Structures are given as structure tokens and as C-alpha cells.
């Protein structure tokens, strides 16, 4: 094997710089294709299935909450025996749904263990840890495993950027008082996603092995975003965003 490697190295050094770049680009494209086909695409499919299940359960719980609220209102107006029995039944169904969500949560990584678990798996590989940070917990009402895109504003050049034009409030019609703005009701969150962004450096094969180890864990994680940077070939940098779910918004930072 060593002799064959020397032969390949000699052939590689014998070709022109342009051919070297073409060979390196072909190898890089092949590695990216393999990682995407064997690891990322299957993970995204499984994530979509779990996400659809979570959205269905969240909608079912929201329907129960709405029914409970309606029954509570009816019971306060006419607290008869039948309404109280129905309210108790809906409350039990609501509790059963929450218990089902807690059972599902047991198969996921506990939020406060995510960082230690990722570093533990990293200790068994030859990858170098570049950074590891937690992301703020967010509700799953949007049904996404991703961070919100930052708002991009276009900077103005010249003095106009220093002195923005004043905005004058619109006056209400004569004889009509201005109505105070009514804040929009915020939807109650039933589930929260807790994210971790880890950046590692090393070879492609070690990155593939690390991602396969993440997939093989008995506890489930959700894939958010994977970014591969191979500008310093043969070394590359891989940025992974991973999530877990919790009924609690509390987040213990790394």
C-alpha cells in the first residue's frame, strides 16, 4: 500500500499544475457527493418525517386546548353537571397528550447533555474541535429546524445616512379619537427546539465517520444545517447545526 501511494504521489507531482487542480477538484466533488448521498440526504428525510409527526401532535394538542377553553367558558356561564364531566374528560385527554409528548422526548438527547455528548464522540475521532456554541431556544410553532435569517438592511452613503427623514404620524379624521394599538396574541408554545452549532476540522473520511457516529447514537438528534469548507485541501472544516426537542424552554449554556 505504501509503495502504491508513492507511485500515485509521483504521478501526481509529474502532471502540470492545471491538471493537479482539475484532479483535486474532481476528488473534492466526489467526496462532497458521497457525504451528501450517504449521510446528509438520509438524515434530512428522517428529520422531515419526525418534523411532520411533531407538527401533527402539536396541532392535536392545540385543538384540545381550544376545546378545553370553550368548555371552561361554557362551564362558567352554565356550570351544570354534564359540562363539568366533559371538561374533566378533555383535561384527561390533554394530560394524556402531554404524557405522550414526554414519552417521545425520552428518545431524544436531553438539551443540557448535547455539548458533552458531541465532545465525547469527537474524542474518539481525529477531528479537531474549532468551536462549540449553543443557540437560543425557540418554539416549534414555525415547524422548522433552522435559525431565523437575519434582517438585511441596505446602508445609505453620504449625509443621507446620518440624518433619516422624520416620519410624521397620521392624524385621525376630525371628530374621531385615535384607537390604541391592540397587540397580537402570541401563540402558546408546546415544544421548544434547543440547538448546538459545532465546527470541526480534519479529513473527509474522519468527518464522514463522525457524522455516522451521530446517526448511530441511541438518542435522537435533529439535523439542522451542514456546511463543508474545503478551501485548504486536504484539510476541511465542517459546521454542523444540531437540535433536540423539549417541553421546557429552559436552556443550560455550555
Rosetta constraint file for C-alpha pairs under 8 A:
AtomPair CA 1 CA 5 HARMONIC 6.15 0.50
AtomPair CA 2 CA 6 HARMONIC 6.30 0.50
AtomPair CA 3 CA 7 HARMONIC 6.34 0.50
AtomPair CA 4 CA 8 HARMONIC 6.26 0.50
AtomPair CA 5 CA 9 HARMONIC 6.07 0.50
AtomPair CA 6 CA 10 HARMONIC 6.08 0.50
AtomPair CA 7 CA 11 HARMONIC 6.23 0.50
AtomPair CA 8 CA 12 HARMONIC 6.07 0.50
AtomPair CA 9 CA 13 HARMONIC 6.15 0.50
AtomPair CA 10 CA 14 HARMONIC 6.11 0.50
AtomPair CA 11 CA 15 HARMONIC 6.64 0.50
AtomPair CA 12 CA 20 HARMONIC 6.84 0.50
AtomPair CA 15 CA 19 HARMONIC 6.18 0.50
AtomPair CA 15 CA 20 HARMONIC 6.60 0.50
AtomPair CA 16 CA 20 HARMONIC 6.21 0.50
AtomPair CA 17 CA 21 HARMONIC 6.27 0.50
AtomPair CA 18 CA 22 HARMONIC 6.31 0.50
AtomPair CA 19 CA 23 HARMONIC 6.11 0.50
AtomPair CA 20 CA 24 HARMONIC 6.05 0.50
AtomPair CA 21 CA 25 HARMONIC 6.01 0.50
AtomPair CA 22 CA 26 HARMONIC 6.16 0.50
AtomPair CA 23 CA 27 HARMONIC 6.19 0.50
AtomPair CA 24 CA 28 HARMONIC 6.06 0.50
AtomPair CA 25 CA 29 HARMONIC 6.06 0.50
AtomPair CA 26 CA 30 HARMONIC 6.15 0.50
AtomPair CA 27 CA 31 HARMONIC 6.23 0.50
AtomPair CA 28 CA 32 HARMONIC 6.22 0.50
AtomPair CA 28 CA 230 HARMONIC 7.73 0.50
AtomPair CA 29 CA 33 HARMONIC 6.12 0.50
AtomPair CA 30 CA 34 HARMONIC 6.18 0.50
AtomPair CA 31 CA 35 HARMONIC 6.19 0.50
AtomPair CA 31 CA 204 HARMONIC 7.08 0.50
AtomPair CA 32 CA 36 HARMONIC 6.07 0.50
AtomPair CA 33 CA 37 HARMONIC 6.00 0.50
AtomPair CA 34 CA 38 HARMONIC 5.86 0.50
AtomPair CA 34 CA 39 HARMONIC 7.98 0.50
AtomPair CA 35 CA 39 HARMONIC 5.50 0.50
AtomPair CA 35 CA 40 HARMONIC 6.59 0.50
AtomPair CA 35 CA 208 HARMONIC 6.52 0.50
AtomPair CA 36 CA 40 HARMONIC 4.81 0.50
AtomPair CA 36 CA 41 HARMONIC 5.85 0.50
AtomPair CA 37 CA 41 HARMONIC 5.69 0.50
AtomPair CA 37 CA 42 HARMONIC 7.47 0.50
AtomPair CA 38 CA 42 HARMONIC 6.87 0.50
AtomPair CA 39 CA 43 HARMONIC 6.26 0.50
AtomPair CA 39 CA 208 HARMONIC 7.55 0.50
AtomPair CA 39 CA 211 HARMONIC 7.05 0.50
AtomPair CA 39 CA 212 HARMONIC 7.02 0.50
AtomPair CA 40 CA 44 HARMONIC 6.16 0.50
AtomPair CA 40 CA 226 HARMONIC 7.89 0.50
AtomPair CA 41 CA 45 HARMONIC 6.32 0.50
AtomPair CA 42 CA 46 HARMONIC 6.33 0.50
AtomPair CA 43 CA 47 HARMONIC 6.06 0.50
AtomPair CA 43 CA 215 HARMONIC 7.86 0.50
AtomPair CA 43 CA 223 HARMONIC 6.72 0.50
AtomPair CA 44 CA 48 HARMONIC 6.17 0.50
AtomPair CA 44 CA 223 HARMONIC 6.76 0.50
AtomPair CA 45 CA 49 HARMONIC 6.47 0.50
AtomPair CA 46 CA 50 HARMONIC 6.32 0.50
AtomPair CA 47 CA 51 HARMONIC 5.95 0.50
AtomPair CA 47 CA 222 HARMONIC 5.99 0.50
AtomPair CA 47 CA 223 HARMONIC 6.74 0.50
AtomPair CA 48 CA 52 HARMONIC 6.09 0.50
AtomPair CA 49 CA 53 HARMONIC 6.33 0.50
AtomPair CA 50 CA 54 HARMONIC 6.15 0.50
AtomPair CA 51 CA 55 HARMONIC 6.18 0.50
AtomPair CA 51 CA 143 HARMONIC 6.88 0.50
AtomPair CA 51 CA 144 HARMONIC 7.66 0.50
AtomPair CA 52 CA 56 HARMONIC 6.22 0.50
AtomPair CA 53 CA 57 HARMONIC 6.25 0.50
AtomPair CA 54 CA 58 HARMONIC 6.06 0.50
AtomPair CA 55 CA 59 HARMONIC 6.11 0.50
AtomPair CA 55 CA 143 HARMONIC 6.37 0.50
AtomPair CA 56 CA 60 HARMONIC 6.20 0.50
AtomPair CA 57 CA 61 HARMONIC 6.19 0.50
AtomPair CA 58 CA 62 HARMONIC 6.11 0.50
AtomPair CA 58 CA 190 HARMONIC 6.83 0.50
AtomPair CA 58 CA 191 HARMONIC 7.90 0.50
AtomPair CA 59 CA 63 HARMONIC 6.16 0.50
AtomPair CA 60 CA 64 HARMONIC 6.36 0.50
AtomPair CA 61 CA 65 HARMONIC 6.18 0.50
AtomPair CA 61 CA 94 HARMONIC 6.85 0.50
AtomPair CA 61 CA 97 HARMONIC 6.71 0.50
AtomPair CA 62 CA 66 HARMONIC 6.22 0.50
AtomPair CA 63 CA 67 HARMONIC 6.21 0.50
AtomPair CA 64 CA 68 HARMONIC 6.06 0.50
AtomPair CA 64 CA 90 HARMONIC 7.06 0.50
AtomPair CA 64 CA 93 HARMONIC 7.81 0.50
AtomPair CA 64 CA 94 HARMONIC 6.35 0.50
AtomPair CA 65 CA 69 HARMONIC 6.14 0.50
AtomPair CA 65 CA 94 HARMONIC 7.39 0.50
AtomPair CA 66 CA 70 HARMONIC 6.24 0.50
AtomPair CA 67 CA 71 HARMONIC 6.16 0.50
AtomPair CA 67 CA 90 HARMONIC 7.70 0.50
AtomPair CA 68 CA 72 HARMONIC 6.05 0.50
AtomPair CA 68 CA 87 HARMONIC 6.45 0.50
AtomPair CA 68 CA 90 HARMONIC 6.24 0.50
AtomPair CA 68 CA 91 HARMONIC 7.04 0.50
AtomPair CA 69 CA 73 HARMONIC 6.25 0.50
AtomPair CA 70 CA 74 HARMONIC 6.22 0.50
AtomPair CA 71 CA 75 HARMONIC 5.93 0.50
AtomPair CA 71 CA 83 HARMONIC 6.97 0.50
AtomPair CA 71 CA 86 HARMONIC 7.72 0.50
AtomPair CA 71 CA 87 HARMONIC 6.01 0.50
AtomPair CA 72 CA 76 HARMONIC 6.17 0.50
AtomPair CA 72 CA 87 HARMONIC 6.99 0.50
AtomPair CA 73 CA 77 HARMONIC 6.48 0.50
AtomPair CA 74 CA 78 HARMONIC 5.99 0.50
AtomPair CA 74 CA 79 HARMONIC 7.28 0.50
AtomPair CA 74 CA 83 HARMONIC 7.46 0.50
AtomPair CA 75 CA 79 HARMONIC 4.22 0.50
AtomPair CA 75 CA 80 HARMONIC 6.92 0.50
AtomPair CA 75 CA 83 HARMONIC 5.86 0.50
AtomPair CA 75 CA 84 HARMONIC 6.63 0.50
AtomPair CA 79 CA 83 HARMONIC 6.50 0.50
AtomPair CA 79 CA 84 HARMONIC 6.75 0.50
AtomPair CA 80 CA 84 HARMONIC 6.49 0.50
AtomPair CA 81 CA 85 HARMONIC 6.25 0.50
AtomPair CA 82 CA 86 HARMONIC 6.21 0.50
AtomPair CA 83 CA 87 HARMONIC 6.08 0.50
AtomPair CA 84 CA 88 HARMONIC 6.17 0.50
AtomPair CA 85 CA 89 HARMONIC 6.25 0.50
AtomPair CA 86 CA 90 HARMONIC 6.24 0.50
AtomPair CA 87 CA 91 HARMONIC 6.10 0.50
AtomPair CA 88 CA 92 HARMONIC 6.25 0.50
AtomPair CA 89 CA 93 HARMONIC 6.31 0.50
AtomPair CA 90 CA 94 HARMONIC 6.08 0.50
AtomPair CA 91 CA 95 HARMONIC 6.20 0.50
AtomPair CA 92 CA 96 HARMONIC 6.17 0.50
AtomPair CA 93 CA 97 HARMONIC 6.22 0.50
AtomPair CA 94 CA 98 HARMONIC 6.33 0.50
AtomPair CA 95 CA 99 HARMONIC 6.13 0.50
AtomPair CA 96 CA 100 HARMONIC 6.17 0.50
AtomPair CA 97 CA 101 HARMONIC 6.34 0.50
AtomPair CA 98 CA 102 HARMONIC 6.24 0.50
AtomPair CA 99 CA 103 HARMONIC 6.18 0.50
AtomPair CA 100 CA 104 HARMONIC 6.28 0.50
AtomPair CA 101 CA 105 HARMONIC 6.16 0.50
AtomPair CA 101 CA 247 HARMONIC 7.97 0.50
AtomPair CA 102 CA 106 HARMONIC 6.45 0.50
AtomPair CA 102 CA 247 HARMONIC 7.50 0.50
AtomPair CA 103 CA 107 HARMONIC 7.40 0.50
AtomPair CA 104 CA 108 HARMONIC 7.40 0.50
AtomPair CA 105 CA 245 HARMONIC 6.77 0.50
AtomPair CA 105 CA 246 HARMONIC 6.50 0.50
AtomPair CA 107 CA 218 HARMONIC 7.84 0.50
AtomPair CA 107 CA 219 HARMONIC 5.49 0.50
AtomPair CA 107 CA 220 HARMONIC 6.13 0.50
AtomPair CA 108 CA 219 HARMONIC 5.04 0.50
AtomPair CA 108 CA 220 HARMONIC 4.56 0.50
AtomPair CA 108 CA 221 HARMONIC 6.36 0.50
AtomPair CA 108 CA 244 HARMONIC 6.36 0.50
AtomPair CA 108 CA 245 HARMONIC 7.02 0.50
AtomPair CA 109 CA 113 HARMONIC 6.79 0.50
AtomPair CA 109 CA 114 HARMONIC 6.48 0.50
AtomPair CA 109 CA 219 HARMONIC 5.39 0.50
AtomPair CA 109 CA 220 HARMONIC 6.00 0.50
AtomPair CA 109 CA 221 HARMONIC 6.47 0.50
AtomPair CA 109 CA 244 HARMONIC 6.13 0.50
AtomPair CA 110 CA 114 HARMONIC 6.67 0.50
AtomPair CA 110 CA 244 HARMONIC 7.28 0.50
AtomPair CA 110 CA 246 HARMONIC 7.75 0.50
AtomPair CA 111 CA 194 HARMONIC 6.28 0.50
AtomPair CA 111 CA 244 HARMONIC 6.43 0.50
AtomPair CA 111 CA 245 HARMONIC 7.62 0.50
AtomPair CA 111 CA 246 HARMONIC 7.45 0.50
AtomPair CA 111 CA 251 HARMONIC 6.88 0.50
AtomPair CA 111 CA 252 HARMONIC 7.48 0.50
AtomPair CA 112 CA 251 HARMONIC 6.93 0.50
AtomPair CA 112 CA 252 HARMONIC 5.51 0.50
AtomPair CA 112 CA 253 HARMONIC 7.47 0.50
AtomPair CA 112 CA 254 HARMONIC 7.90 0.50
AtomPair CA 113 CA 117 HARMONIC 5.98 0.50
AtomPair CA 114 CA 118 HARMONIC 6.19 0.50
AtomPair CA 114 CA 196 HARMONIC 7.36 0.50
AtomPair CA 115 CA 119 HARMONIC 6.27 0.50
AtomPair CA 115 CA 132 HARMONIC 7.51 0.50
AtomPair CA 115 CA 196 HARMONIC 7.23 0.50
AtomPair CA 115 CA 254 HARMONIC 6.54 0.50
AtomPair CA 116 CA 120 HARMONIC 6.02 0.50
AtomPair CA 117 CA 121 HARMONIC 6.33 0.50
AtomPair CA 118 CA 122 HARMONIC 6.14 0.50
AtomPair CA 119 CA 123 HARMONIC 6.16 0.50
AtomPair CA 120 CA 124 HARMONIC 7.05 0.50
AtomPair CA 121 CA 125 HARMONIC 7.16 0.50
AtomPair CA 121 CA 210 HARMONIC 7.31 0.50
AtomPair CA 121 CA 213 HARMONIC 7.32 0.50
AtomPair CA 121 CA 214 HARMONIC 7.80 0.50
AtomPair CA 122 CA 126 HARMONIC 7.64 0.50
AtomPair CA 122 CA 127 HARMONIC 6.66 0.50
AtomPair CA 122 CA 128 HARMONIC 7.92 0.50
AtomPair CA 122 CA 129 HARMONIC 7.64 0.50
AtomPair CA 122 CA 210 HARMONIC 7.14 0.50
AtomPair CA 125 CA 206 HARMONIC 6.75 0.50
AtomPair CA 125 CA 210 HARMONIC 7.01 0.50
AtomPair CA 126 CA 202 HARMONIC 7.09 0.50
AtomPair CA 126 CA 206 HARMONIC 6.57 0.50
AtomPair CA 127 CA 200 HARMONIC 6.20 0.50
AtomPair CA 127 CA 201 HARMONIC 5.60 0.50
AtomPair CA 127 CA 202 HARMONIC 4.91 0.50
AtomPair CA 127 CA 203 HARMONIC 7.46 0.50
AtomPair CA 127 CA 206 HARMONIC 6.50 0.50
AtomPair CA 127 CA 207 HARMONIC 7.26 0.50
AtomPair CA 128 CA 200 HARMONIC 5.42 0.50
AtomPair CA 128 CA 201 HARMONIC 5.00 0.50
AtomPair CA 128 CA 202 HARMONIC 6.31 0.50
AtomPair CA 129 CA 198 HARMONIC 7.77 0.50
AtomPair CA 129 CA 199 HARMONIC 6.33 0.50
AtomPair CA 129 CA 200 HARMONIC 4.61 0.50
AtomPair CA 129 CA 201 HARMONIC 6.49 0.50
AtomPair CA 130 CA 198 HARMONIC 7.70 0.50
AtomPair CA 130 CA 199 HARMONIC 5.27 0.50
AtomPair CA 130 CA 200 HARMONIC 5.18 0.50
AtomPair CA 130 CA 201 HARMONIC 6.62 0.50
AtomPair CA 131 CA 197 HARMONIC 7.96 0.50
AtomPair CA 131 CA 198 HARMONIC 5.80 0.50
AtomPair CA 131 CA 199 HARMONIC 5.16 0.50
AtomPair CA 131 CA 200 HARMONIC 7.15 0.50
AtomPair CA 132 CA 196 HARMONIC 7.17 0.50
AtomPair CA 132 CA 197 HARMONIC 5.81 0.50
AtomPair CA 132 CA 198 HARMONIC 4.48 0.50
AtomPair CA 132 CA 199 HARMONIC 6.44 0.50
AtomPair CA 133 CA 196 HARMONIC 5.80 0.50
AtomPair CA 133 CA 197 HARMONIC 5.46 0.50
AtomPair CA 133 CA 198 HARMONIC 6.62 0.50
AtomPair CA 133 CA 254 HARMONIC 6.83 0.50
AtomPair CA 134 CA 194 HARMONIC 7.93 0.50
AtomPair CA 134 CA 195 HARMONIC 5.98 0.50
AtomPair CA 134 CA 196 HARMONIC 4.45 0.50
AtomPair CA 134 CA 197 HARMONIC 6.29 0.50
AtomPair CA 134 CA 253 HARMONIC 6.27 0.50
AtomPair CA 134 CA 254 HARMONIC 6.59 0.50
AtomPair CA 135 CA 194 HARMONIC 6.75 0.50
AtomPair CA 135 CA 195 HARMONIC 4.99 0.50
AtomPair CA 135 CA 196 HARMONIC 5.65 0.50
AtomPair CA 135 CA 197 HARMONIC 7.19 0.50
AtomPair CA 136 CA 194 HARMONIC 6.87 0.50
AtomPair CA 136 CA 195 HARMONIC 7.13 0.50
AtomPair CA 136 CA 251 HARMONIC 7.81 0.50
AtomPair CA 137 CA 192 HARMONIC 6.31 0.50
AtomPair CA 137 CA 193 HARMONIC 5.68 0.50
AtomPair CA 137 CA 194 HARMONIC 4.80 0.50
AtomPair CA 137 CA 195 HARMONIC 6.96 0.50
AtomPair CA 137 CA 249 HARMONIC 6.30 0.50
AtomPair CA 137 CA 250 HARMONIC 7.76 0.50
AtomPair CA 137 CA 251 HARMONIC 6.81 0.50
AtomPair CA 138 CA 192 HARMONIC 5.43 0.50
AtomPair CA 138 CA 193 HARMONIC 5.50 0.50
AtomPair CA 138 CA 194 HARMONIC 6.92 0.50
AtomPair CA 138 CA 249 HARMONIC 7.65 0.50
AtomPair CA 139 CA 189 HARMONIC 5.57 0.50
AtomPair CA 139 CA 190 HARMONIC 7.46 0.50
AtomPair CA 139 CA 191 HARMONIC 5.92 0.50
AtomPair CA 139 CA 192 HARMONIC 4.34 0.50
AtomPair CA 139 CA 193 HARMONIC 6.21 0.50
AtomPair CA 140 CA 144 HARMONIC 6.73 0.50
AtomPair CA 140 CA 189 HARMONIC 6.85 0.50
AtomPair CA 140 CA 190 HARMONIC 7.47 0.50
AtomPair CA 140 CA 191 HARMONIC 5.55 0.50
AtomPair CA 140 CA 192 HARMONIC 5.48 0.50
AtomPair CA 140 CA 193 HARMONIC 6.40 0.50
AtomPair CA 141 CA 187 HARMONIC 7.80 0.50
AtomPair CA 141 CA 189 HARMONIC 6.39 0.50
AtomPair CA 141 CA 190 HARMONIC 7.95 0.50
AtomPair CA 141 CA 191 HARMONIC 7.83 0.50
AtomPair CA 145 CA 193 HARMONIC 7.53 0.50
AtomPair CA 145 CA 222 HARMONIC 7.46 0.50
AtomPair CA 145 CA 223 HARMONIC 7.43 0.50
AtomPair CA 145 CA 224 HARMONIC 5.34 0.50
AtomPair CA 145 CA 243 HARMONIC 7.12 0.50
AtomPair CA 146 CA 224 HARMONIC 5.59 0.50
AtomPair CA 146 CA 225 HARMONIC 7.30 0.50
AtomPair CA 155 CA 161 HARMONIC 7.26 0.50
AtomPair CA 156 CA 160 HARMONIC 6.69 0.50
AtomPair CA 156 CA 161 HARMONIC 4.85 0.50
AtomPair CA 157 CA 161 HARMONIC 5.86 0.50
AtomPair CA 158 CA 162 HARMONIC 7.49 0.50
AtomPair CA 159 CA 163 HARMONIC 6.65 0.50
AtomPair CA 160 CA 164 HARMONIC 6.40 0.50
AtomPair CA 172 CA 176 HARMONIC 6.24 0.50
AtomPair CA 172 CA 177 HARMONIC 6.66 0.50
AtomPair CA 172 CA 178 HARMONIC 5.92 0.50
AtomPair CA 173 CA 177 HARMONIC 8.00 0.50
AtomPair CA 190 CA 247 HARMONIC 6.33 0.50
AtomPair CA 191 CA 245 HARMONIC 6.65 0.50
AtomPair CA 191 CA 246 HARMONIC 5.81 0.50
AtomPair CA 191 CA 247 HARMONIC 4.87 0.50
AtomPair CA 191 CA 248 HARMONIC 7.28 0.50
AtomPair CA 192 CA 245 HARMONIC 5.64 0.50
AtomPair CA 192 CA 246 HARMONIC 5.30 0.50
AtomPair CA 192 CA 247 HARMONIC 6.08 0.50
AtomPair CA 192 CA 248 HARMONIC 6.66 0.50
AtomPair CA 192 CA 249 HARMONIC 5.93 0.50
AtomPair CA 193 CA 243 HARMONIC 6.19 0.50
AtomPair CA 193 CA 244 HARMONIC 5.69 0.50
AtomPair CA 193 CA 245 HARMONIC 4.64 0.50
AtomPair CA 193 CA 246 HARMONIC 6.45 0.50
AtomPair CA 194 CA 243 HARMONIC 5.40 0.50
AtomPair CA 194 CA 244 HARMONIC 5.41 0.50
AtomPair CA 194 CA 245 HARMONIC 6.21 0.50
AtomPair CA 194 CA 246 HARMONIC 7.49 0.50
AtomPair CA 194 CA 251 HARMONIC 7.37 0.50
AtomPair CA 195 CA 241 HARMONIC 6.74 0.50
AtomPair CA 195 CA 242 HARMONIC 5.53 0.50
AtomPair CA 195 CA 243 HARMONIC 4.29 0.50
AtomPair CA 195 CA 244 HARMONIC 6.63 0.50
AtomPair CA 196 CA 241 HARMONIC 5.72 0.50
AtomPair CA 196 CA 242 HARMONIC 5.42 0.50
AtomPair CA 196 CA 243 HARMONIC 6.44 0.50
AtomPair CA 197 CA 239 HARMONIC 7.02 0.50
AtomPair CA 197 CA 240 HARMONIC 5.66 0.50
AtomPair CA 197 CA 241 HARMONIC 4.43 0.50
AtomPair CA 197 CA 242 HARMONIC 6.49 0.50
AtomPair CA 198 CA 239 HARMONIC 5.81 0.50
AtomPair CA 198 CA 240 HARMONIC 5.36 0.50
AtomPair CA 198 CA 241 HARMONIC 6.54 0.50
AtomPair CA 199 CA 237 HARMONIC 6.94 0.50
AtomPair CA 199 CA 238 HARMONIC 5.64 0.50
AtomPair CA 199 CA 239 HARMONIC 4.34 0.50
AtomPair CA 199 CA 240 HARMONIC 6.35 0.50
AtomPair CA 200 CA 237 HARMONIC 5.76 0.50
AtomPair CA 200 CA 238 HARMONIC 5.39 0.50
AtomPair CA 200 CA 239 HARMONIC 6.58 0.50
AtomPair CA 201 CA 235 HARMONIC 7.00 0.50
AtomPair CA 201 CA 236 HARMONIC 5.75 0.50
AtomPair CA 201 CA 237 HARMONIC 4.48 0.50
AtomPair CA 201 CA 238 HARMONIC 6.34 0.50
AtomPair CA 202 CA 206 HARMONIC 6.70 0.50
AtomPair CA 202 CA 207 HARMONIC 7.01 0.50
AtomPair CA 202 CA 235 HARMONIC 5.28 0.50
AtomPair CA 202 CA 236 HARMONIC 5.60 0.50
AtomPair CA 202 CA 237 HARMONIC 6.63 0.50
AtomPair CA 203 CA 207 HARMONIC 6.36 0.50
AtomPair CA 203 CA 234 HARMONIC 6.65 0.50
AtomPair CA 203 CA 235 HARMONIC 5.28 0.50
AtomPair CA 203 CA 236 HARMONIC 6.10 0.50
AtomPair CA 204 CA 208 HARMONIC 6.22 0.50
AtomPair CA 204 CA 235 HARMONIC 7.66 0.50
AtomPair CA 204 CA 236 HARMONIC 7.01 0.50
AtomPair CA 205 CA 209 HARMONIC 6.18 0.50
AtomPair CA 206 CA 210 HARMONIC 6.14 0.50
AtomPair CA 207 CA 211 HARMONIC 6.21 0.50
AtomPair CA 207 CA 238 HARMONIC 7.48 0.50
AtomPair CA 208 CA 212 HARMONIC 6.14 0.50
AtomPair CA 209 CA 213 HARMONIC 6.16 0.50
AtomPair CA 210 CA 214 HARMONIC 6.37 0.50
AtomPair CA 211 CA 215 HARMONIC 6.32 0.50
AtomPair CA 212 CA 216 HARMONIC 6.18 0.50
AtomPair CA 213 CA 217 HARMONIC 6.44 0.50
AtomPair CA 214 CA 221 HARMONIC 7.94 0.50
AtomPair CA 215 CA 220 HARMONIC 7.91 0.50
AtomPair CA 220 CA 244 HARMONIC 7.61 0.50
AtomPair CA 221 CA 242 HARMONIC 6.52 0.50
AtomPair CA 221 CA 243 HARMONIC 5.83 0.50
AtomPair CA 221 CA 244 HARMONIC 5.47 0.50
AtomPair CA 222 CA 242 HARMONIC 5.65 0.50
AtomPair CA 222 CA 243 HARMONIC 4.89 0.50
AtomPair CA 222 CA 244 HARMONIC 6.04 0.50
AtomPair CA 223 CA 240 HARMONIC 7.91 0.50
AtomPair CA 223 CA 241 HARMONIC 6.49 0.50
AtomPair CA 223 CA 242 HARMONIC 4.92 0.50
AtomPair CA 223 CA 243 HARMONIC 6.42 0.50
AtomPair CA 224 CA 240 HARMONIC 7.47 0.50
AtomPair CA 224 CA 241 HARMONIC 5.04 0.50
AtomPair CA 224 CA 242 HARMONIC 5.34 0.50
AtomPair CA 224 CA 243 HARMONIC 6.68 0.50
AtomPair CA 225 CA 239 HARMONIC 7.84 0.50
AtomPair CA 225 CA 240 HARMONIC 5.81 0.50
AtomPair CA 225 CA 241 HARMONIC 5.01 0.50
AtomPair CA 225 CA 242 HARMONIC 7.36 0.50
AtomPair CA 226 CA 238 HARMONIC 7.11 0.50
AtomPair CA 226 CA 239 HARMONIC 5.65 0.50
AtomPair CA 226 CA 240 HARMONIC 4.66 0.50
AtomPair CA 226 CA 241 HARMONIC 6.47 0.50
AtomPair CA 227 CA 238 HARMONIC 5.75 0.50
AtomPair CA 227 CA 239 HARMONIC 5.06 0.50
AtomPair CA 227 CA 240 HARMONIC 6.64 0.50
AtomPair CA 228 CA 236 HARMONIC 7.11 0.50
AtomPair CA 228 CA 237 HARMONIC 5.90 0.50
AtomPair CA 228 CA 238 HARMONIC 4.65 0.50
AtomPair CA 228 CA 239 HARMONIC 6.51 0.50
AtomPair CA 229 CA 236 HARMONIC 5.58 0.50
AtomPair CA 229 CA 237 HARMONIC 5.00 0.50
AtomPair CA 229 CA 238 HARMONIC 6.31 0.50
AtomPair CA 230 CA 234 HARMONIC 7.40 0.50
AtomPair CA 230 CA 235 HARMONIC 6.59 0.50
AtomPair CA 230 CA 236 HARMONIC 4.35 0.50
AtomPair CA 230 CA 237 HARMONIC 6.42 0.50
AtomPair CA 231 CA 236 HARMONIC 6.94 0.50
AtomPair CA 232 CA 236 HARMONIC 6.17 0.50
